[in-house]
Amino acid sequence: MIMMMTSTYKHIVHYYETDRMGITHHSNYIRWMEEARVYYLKEIGWGYDHLEEIGIMSPVTKVDCSYKHTTTFADEVSIHVSVEEFKGVRLKLKYMMYCKEQLVCEAYSEHCFLNKDGLPIRIKKEYPEFYEALTNGN
């Protein structure tokens, strides 16, 4: 059973992230997911720089976004990220994005874990402390 730790990352919408209509372009939400994911991993003590240093690569294998409401220039978007599912090989993260307490996007990203040679890693067996951090949010 996963005890979900939620981390909240804040992003201010930049002017260049908006389109001609003044609305945030949909592709930016994917970038914000990455920013929030990097922040989340750092918060649980396993920053991307450390993961790569010890030989863990974590490519994205799937992304899913459901856009609920628009955002515009200078809006503050709070991105709540948590582990949705993790069984040791694949990790699924959930992102709930809010602006002024209104849900603007619900999204998911899925990742696998590979060593430097591109071979799958069983995190529970090879990096039990990392596994524990992902499953217990510590």
C-alpha positions in Angstrom: 0.0 0.0 0.0 1.3 3.4 -1.0 1.1 6.2 1.5 1.0 9.2 -0.8 3.2 12.1 0.0 2.1 15.1 -1.9 4.5 17.8 -2.9 3.3 21.2 -4.1 5.3 23.1 -6.8 4.4 26.6 -7.8 4.8 28.0 -11.3 4.0 31.5 -12.5 2.8 31.5 -16.1 5.3 33.4 -18.3 4.2 35.6 -21.2 6.0 33.4 -23.7 4.0 30.4 -22.5 0.8 31.9 -23.8 -0.6 31.9 -27.3 -2.1 34.6 -29.5 -5.3 34.4 -27.5 -3.5 35.0 -24.2 -4.1 31.5 -23.0 -1.4 29.2 -21.8 -0.4 26.8 -24.7 -1.3 23.2 -23.8 2.3 22.0 -24.3 3.5 23.9 -21.3 1.6 21.8 -18.9 3.9 18.8 -19.8 6.9 21.0 -19.1 5.4 22.0 -15.7 4.9 18.3 -14.9 8.6 17.8 -15.4 9.4 20.8 -13.2 7.1 19.4 -10.5 8.5 15.9 -10.8 12.1 17.2 -10.4 10.9 19.2 -7.4 9.1 16.2 -5.9 12.1 13.9 -6.2 14.3 16.5 -4.5 11.8 16.9 -1.7 11.9 13.2 -0.9 15.7 13.3 -1.0 16.3 11.7 -4.4 17.0 14.5 -6.8 17.5 13.8 -10.5 21.2 14.8 -10.2 21.7 12.2 -7.5 19.8 9.5 -9.4 21.9 10.1 -12.5 25.1 10.2 -10.5 24.3 6.7 -9.1 23.4 5.3 -12.5 19.6 5.5 -12.5 17.9 6.9 -15.6 14.1 7.4 -15.6 12.6 8.0 -19.0 9.0 9.0 -19.5 7.0 6.2 -21.0 3.5 7.8 -21.0 1.9 11.1 -20.4 -1.8 11.9 -20.0 -3.4 15.3 -19.5 -6.9 16.4 -19.1 -7.3 20.1 -19.4 -10.1 21.5 -17.2 -9.8 25.3 -17.3 -7.5 27.8 -18.9 -4.6 29.8 -17.3 -3.2 33.1 -18.5 -0.1 35.2 -18.2 1.0 35.8 -14.5 -1.3 33.2 -13.1 0.1 31.2 -10.2 -0.4 27.5 -10.8 0.0 25.1 -7.9 1.0 21.7 -9.0 0.4 18.9 -6.5 2.4 15.8 -7.4 2.1 12.4 -5.8 2.8 8.8 -6.5 -0.3 7.2 -8.0 1.2 3.7 -8.4 4.6 2.1 -8.0 5.4 -1.6 -8.1 9.1 -1.4 -8.3 9.6 -1.2 -12.1 7.2 1.4 -13.3 6.3 4.6 -11.6 3.0 6.5 -12.2 2.8 10.0 -10.9 -0.3 12.1 -10.6 -0.4 15.9 -11.1 -3.3 18.1 -9.9 -2.9 21.7 -11.1 -4.8 24.5 -9.6 -5.1 28.2 -10.2 -7.0 30.3 -7.7 -8.3 27.1 -6.1 -9.8 25.9 -9.5 -8.6 22.7 -11.0 -7.0 23.5 -14.4 -5.4 20.2 -15.3 -5.3 16.6 -14.1 -2.4 14.7 -15.5 -0.3 11.6 -15.1 3.2 10.5 -16.2 4.6 7.0 -16.2 8.3 6.2 -15.9 10.5 3.2 -15.9 14.0 2.9 -14.3 17.0 2.0 -16.4 20.7 1.7 -15.7 23.4 3.5 -17.8 23.3 0.6 -20.3 19.6 1.0 -20.8 18.6 -2.1 -18.9 15.7 -2.2 -16.5 16.4 -1.8 -12.8 14.4 -3.4 -10.0 14.4 -0.5 -7.6 13.2 -2.5 -4.6 16.1 -4.9 -4.9 18.9 -2.6 -6.2 18.0 0.7 -4.4 15.8 -0.2 -1.4 16.2 3.3 0.1 14.8 4.9 -3.0 12.0 2.3 -3.2 11.1 3.1 0.4 11.1 6.9 -0.3 8.7 6.4 -3.3 6.4 4.0 -1.4 6.3 5.8 1.9 6.9 9.4 0.8 10.0 9.8 3.0 
